[in-house]
Amino acid sequence: MNDKRSEKGHVADIEKSLRRISGNIKQKGREILNEYKITPPQFVALQWLLDHGDMTVGDLAGRMYLACSTTTDLVDRMEKTSLVVRIRDEKDRRVVRVHLLKEGERIIEAVIEKRQEYLDQLLIHFTPSERLTFELLLNKLQQEMKEE
């Protein structure tokens, strides 16, 4: 029985640590975003477009768990700042896709680079072996989540 209680305690500690780490990285990410004058939801939308290519507002809304009207407003604001553009589908003119522009791509890459620099500084006291083990374990956890 003690072993079970101990396991639950370890899982609780791991969950708490992951939540705190995620929160800290998210907060640092928001600070970095302030330098680029984009909002966290805009950053998420731009990342989806960078990773998955052009998509409709409906597709983007679904991936971001937002209402279509909210996503439409988000895309409108990003279009005004030349981060994205709406393009009619050549095969079906009724379909409009959101396309990531070079400026949007540049911002995403710059923000991600700064986030990685931040993480690199946090890992400065990890040995190369500890970094590799940490990476492997995180990848294993992520794979378990994908297979769920």
N, C-alpha and C positions, 0 to 999 in steps of 0.2 A: 504493500500500500504506500509506503514511504517513497518508493521508486516512482510510482504514478504521480504522486503529489510533486515530487522533484521535477519530473518531466514537464508537468503542467507549468511549474514555476519557470523553467527554462524557456518554454514556448512563450509565456507571458512576457518574460524579459526580452526575448528576441523580437516579439511584436512591438513592444514599446520602443526598443532601439530603432527598428526599421521606421516606425512612425516619426520618431524625433529626427532621424537622419533625413527622411523624405521632407519633413517640414523645414529643416534648415536649408536643404538644397533648394527647395521651392522659394524660400524667402530670399536667398542669395540671387536666385534667378530673377525674381521680381526687381531687385535692386539693379541688376544688370539691364533688364528691360527698360528701366527708366532712362537709361542713357540713349536709347533708340526710339523713344516716344511711341512705343507700341504697348498694348495692354496684354496681360496674360492670356485672355481668350484669343486675341489675334495671333500671339505666338503659337498657341496650340493649333490653330487653323493653318497657319503657314507651315508648321511641321507636318501636319497631315498631307498637305499638298506637295511638299517636298518629298515625302516618303512614298506617296501613293499616286502622284500625278494628278492631272485635272479631274475634277469631280463636280457633280451638280451641287447646288446649295442644299438640296434634300439629303444627298449622301453625306455631305460635310456635317450637316445638322445631326444626322444619326450617329456619326462617329464621335461627335463632341457632346452628345446627349443634351442638345439644345433644341428649342422650338425653331421651325423654319423661319418664322418672322424675326427671331433674335439673330439667327445666322445671316439672314438677308441684310439686316442692319450692320452686322459685323463686316460682311463683304463690301457693303456700300462704303463704309469708312476706310477699309483697306484699299478699295479702288481709288478713292479720292487722294490717297497718299502714294499711289503708284506702286503698291505692293502686289496687287493682283489685277486681273482684267477678266471680264466675262466674255466668253467666246461661244458663238452658236456652233452646235454640232453639225458637221458637214453632211452626215447621213440623215439626220432628223433635225430640221431647222427649228422645231419646237423646243428642243433640248438646249439648255444653256449651261456651259461648264465654267467653273472658276479655274483660272490659269495663273500659276505663280510667275511673277515677273522677276527679273534679275535683282532688283532692289530688295524684294522680299527674300529671295534666296540668299543674298549677301548678308542681310540682317540675321537670318536664322543661323547661318554659318558662323558669323561673328559672335553671336550670343552663346552658341554651343561651345565655341572655342574658349570663351571666357569662363563658362561653367566648368569646362574640363580643367582649365588652369586653376580654378578655385579648388576643385577636388584634388588635383595634383599636389597643391600646397597642404591639404589636409592629410594626404598620404605620405608626406615627406619622411616621417619617422618609421614607416613600414619598410621592411627589407624587401628586396625584389621577390624573394620566395613568399613572403606574406602577401604581397600584392597579387601574385599569381594565384595563390590559394584562395584569396578573397574573391578574385575575379571568377575562378572556377566554381566556387560555392554559390555566388550570385547567379551565374549562368545556369547552374543546376536548379536552383530555386525557381528561376524564370521559366525553365523548361517544364518543371512540374506544374506551374500555373497554366502554361499553354495547353498541356495535355489534360487538364481538369475538365 
